[in-house]
Amino acid sequence: MYNFWRQYKYRITSNCLEGHTPSEGHYYWRNKLFAFTLIHIIPIFILLFIPSYMVAFELGILAIIYTNLVALFALLFLAFKRNLHVYYRKILFFFAGYLLITALLFTKGPVGPSLLFMLTISIFAVLFMNRSAGFATLFINISLCALYELGVRLEFIKSLSSIEIPGYSWILLSANFAAVNLLMVILLPTLLDGLQETINKQKSLEKELQNKQGSLLKSVDLLRKKGEALELVNERYNTIAQLVREAIWNWNMSSDSREWSTHKGHFFGYNLQKELSTLKSWSDKIHPDQSEKVVESFLSSINSDSQTFWEKEYLFKTKSGEYVNISDRALINRSSDGSPIQMLGVMQDITSFKKTEETIREALAEKETLLAEIHHRVKNNLAVVSGLLELQSLQTDNGELSRQLLDSTIRIKSMASIHEQLYQSKSFSQINLGNSLEQLIKTIVQTYQSSFEIELQFSNEDVLLNMNKTVPCSLIINEVITNILKHAFKDSEKGFIKTEVQEREGNVEIVITDNGAPLPDDFGDESKKNMGLFLIETLTAQIEGEHSYSSNKKGTSFTLKFDNRAILD
């Protein structure tokens, strides 16, 4: 019997709960209460069915017999039918209840148990479903009472109650019943909603606590890892500090005390915590010629309202009495009003760096002097060669030879001009192309000694070129200007030559324009090319550039383009 009862309870409970858990709150406990009610109401209904059947049979009320049978089968079906959603089980439960209520009301009248069952079914609706279901049953209950009263008034229904009730008394009884029913529908959901809110808050607190526990565990793990990492960093720092000879200091301004962190607490023979713990003990170790300026700079940075960084290089006296070069840097921590609170700094021995720097500086100065002398001598030698060629051109009676010697003279002067500019500049690897071309063109015009007046116009940006490109570029411009002076102004007394130099994203463009005669139609023929044109093409290819000519009645324009970012061997 016990096993039957346990299986009976399990079957109904599993059908109603459908795998839900108490953590779901309202939904679980409503279904749990519904299952509990079914478990107990079915055997009670079966026990009451037999005497009810006998009384109804004796009184000849067949409607109650049929209604009880339908209600019993409905209860058994909704309790034991598998794969039926719990919502439909509840609907079927209320259907069975209202069958009984309707039969009792229209057969036994209002003095029977029908009103009590109506109140009970409204309570079940609130407990099993929700507030809306409770109001729905209230509406059904009032409607049944109204239909009953209407049926009696119209004599469609004759009350079978043995107690006579005046009409208004029955209406008053129905009103009181409706008021109690309404009160149950309002109060019970409020209680259940409060319970659900408590459950939700409890779940929220549990979840928040779990999150905090998880965060706490992560923080503890992170702190442990950071502690291990800090130990590793300290170990590495001590090793590095021993190699590079540096010390970290922390100055507490309120107590004028320094705390040191160095390899084994020593620096240049001093026990830092004992012998360099105050500002005065530190300043006494600075070279006398520098001490006043270093301390003044130090105090000035502290007294400033906004300065947060201090840096100085000075000579520092070691325990053995010798002076070493020190680089001292510090961060200044200030309060909200700008007052200094603390300084955290690093002292580093840079003596070896200073010695290396001095050696490099001396070697560099020597090389710069030598390079300047080389450029000066090259320029002088080229000037001698150009002078000899120019003298030779003046002494020869051969016009063609004199012209060729003059062309060579101008080319050599172009190269000499570059070396002169390099000699006079601070950089021996780069030259300002705009300035270089301006001087070069002026030199060519003066050397050529033309019989016509030339107006020179320059629109040059500052473009820096290395030697690998400056010399070829200057020789190209030399040939272009020479060709202009030779051929463009034969029939003119006056003309102009305009030069434009610019650089855009590493691409250099040189444009030389004149207002002389246009180029001949056969200018581009290979058979007509002379030494100058050959040099222009060869040197353009050397700097990996491209050149072009455009000519009309107003004059001729030469354009040279090349990439200044390319590095030539």
Secondary structure, 3 states (H helix, E strand, C coil): CHHHHHHHHHHHHHHHHCCCCHHHCHHHHHHHHHHHHHHHHHHHHHHHHHHHHHHHHHHCCHHHHHHHHHHHHHHHHHHHCCCCCHHHHHHHHHHHHHHHHHHHHHHHCCCCCHHHHHHHHHHHHHHHCCHHHHHHHHHHHHHHHHHHHHHHHCCCCCCCCCCCCCHHHHHHHHHHHHHHHHHHHHHHHHHHHHHHHHHHHHHHHHHHHHHHHHHHHHHHHHHHHHHHHHHHHHHHHHHHHHHHCEEEEEEECCCCEEEEECHHHEECCEEHHHHCCCHHHHHCCECHHHHHHHHHHHHHHHHCCCCCEEEEEEEEECCCCCEEEEEEEEEEEECCCCCEEEEEEEEEECHHHHHHHHHHHHHHHHHHHHHHHHHHHHHHHHHHHHHHHHHHHHHCCCHHHHHHHHHHHHHHHHHHHHHHHHHHCCCCCEEEHHHHHHHHHHHHHHHHCCCCEEEEEEEECCCEEEHHHHHHHHHHHHHHHHHHHHHHCCCCCEEEEEEEEEEECCEEEEEEEECCCCCCCCCCCHHHCCHHHHHHHHHHHHCCCEEEEEEECCEEEEEEEEECCCCCC
